[in-house]
Amino acid sequence: MKKVILITTVIASAIVVSCNSSGDKKADENTKTKTRADSLMDDIMAGHDASMARMNKLSVFKAKIQYALDSIEALPEKAKKASGIFKVALDSTRSKLNAAEGSMNKWMDEFNMDSLENNVAERIKYLESEKLKVNKVLDDINSGVTNADSLLKKAIRQ
């Protein structure tokens, strides 16, 4: 009986070790066979994820800017006129934030992950183009958020 348990334990251990070894080989193969298209897709998804992470901040700043604009509108006429330059800056920043949000939504609507899978050369061209687009979207979002943050902090200091 002890021999049966010993043999069973040895066989089970051998199976576990061999399964883990083949899993490691597959992981190594996956990292070795990563194609240009796979790398581009990873870059695109990283740009998308970074953009999406900033979208909440963008929405917060849009709301703060709208609140500031509404507050200016509620001021007496003389104070409203005195706030004219600030109001223009708020409107401009709100437009930038809206444009960045619109660009993100447009890019997401138009992006096709499975585009040209049967034509590697054309797929790489498509993905390179999409990488540029998503990076532009991320830059626009970051620029808009930075601009809004700076503008609102400046207004608080004054």
N, C-alpha and C positions, 0 to 999 in steps of 0.2 A: 504494500500500500504506500509506503514511504517513497518507493521508487517511482510509482505512478505520479504522485504529487510532485516529486522532484523533476521528472521528465516534463510534466505539464507546465510547471513554472519556467523551465528552461525554454520550451517552445514558445510560450506566451511572451517571454522577454525578448526572444529573437524576433518575433513578429513586430513587437512594439519598436525595437531598434531599427528594423528594416523599414517600417512605415515612416518613422521620423527621418531616416536618411533620404528616402525618396522624396519626401516633402521638402527637405532642404535643397535637393537637386533641382526640383521644380521651381523653387523660389530663386535659385541662382540662374536658371535658364530664363526666367521671366525678366530678371534685371539685365541679363546679357542681350536678350533679343528685343529690347525696347527700340522701337523704330522712331524715325524723325517725326512721323505723324503722331505717335504716342506722346512724345516729348512736347510737341506743339499743343496737343489736347490738354496735357497737364498744365502747361503755361496758361492756356485759355481759361481753364477751370480755376486756376489760382487767381487770375485777374477777375473772374466773375465773383468768386467767393470774397475777395477783398472789397469789391464794389458793393456787394450785398451787405457786407458788414458795416459799411459807411452809410447805407441808405437810411438807417434809423436816425443817425446823427443829422443827415440832410433834412429829414422830415421835422426833426425837433427845431432846427434853425428856420425852416420855412414857417413854422408856427410862431416862433419868437418874432420873426420879422413881420408877420401879419399882425401880431399883437401890437408891435411898435407902430405900424402904419395906422392901425385902428385908433391907437392912443393919440397920434398926431391929429387925426381927423376930428377927434373929440375936443381938441384944444380951441380956445378962443381964436378968432381970426388973426390977431396980431401975433400970437405965439405960433400959430400954424405957419404964417409967412416966415417967421424967424427959423422955423425948422425945415425950410424948403430944401436946403442943400442936403441935409440928413435924409429927408424923405426921398430925394432923387437917388442917393446912395442905397437906401433900403430897396427901392424899386428895382434898381440895377442888379443888386445882389439876389433879390427874389427871382428875377428873370434868369440869372445864371443857374440858380438852384433848380428851377423848373426845367431849364434846358438840359441840365445834367441828368435829372430824373427821367425826362423824356428820352434822352439818348440811351439810357440803361434799358428802359422798357422796350424801345425799338430794337436794340441789339438782341435782347433776349427773345423777342418775337421772331426775329429773322434768322437767328443762329440755328443751324441744322447740324447736330452732332454726327449724324450718319451720312452726311453729304459726300458723294463721290467715293464711297468705300471701295468700289471696284476699279478705280483709276488712281493709283498711288500718287503719281506726279501731280495730277490736278487736285487731289485731296490736300497735298502738302501746300500747294499754292493757295487754296481756299483757307486752310487753317492759318497760314502765315498772315493772310489778309485779316482774318477774324481776330488774331492775336493783336494786331495793330489797333483794330477797332475797340476791343475790350480794354486795352491799355489806355486809349484815348478817353474812353468813358470813365475809367478809374481816375485819370488825371483831372478830368472835368469835375468829377464829384469831389475829389480832394481839394481842388482849387476853390470850388464854390463853398465848401464847408469852412475852409481856412479863411476865406474872405468874409463870410458871415460872422465867424467867431471874432475876427479882428474888428469888424465894424461894430458889433454889439458891445464888445469890451471897451472900445474907444468911447462909445456913447455913455457907458456907465461911468467912466472916469471923468467925463465933463460935467 
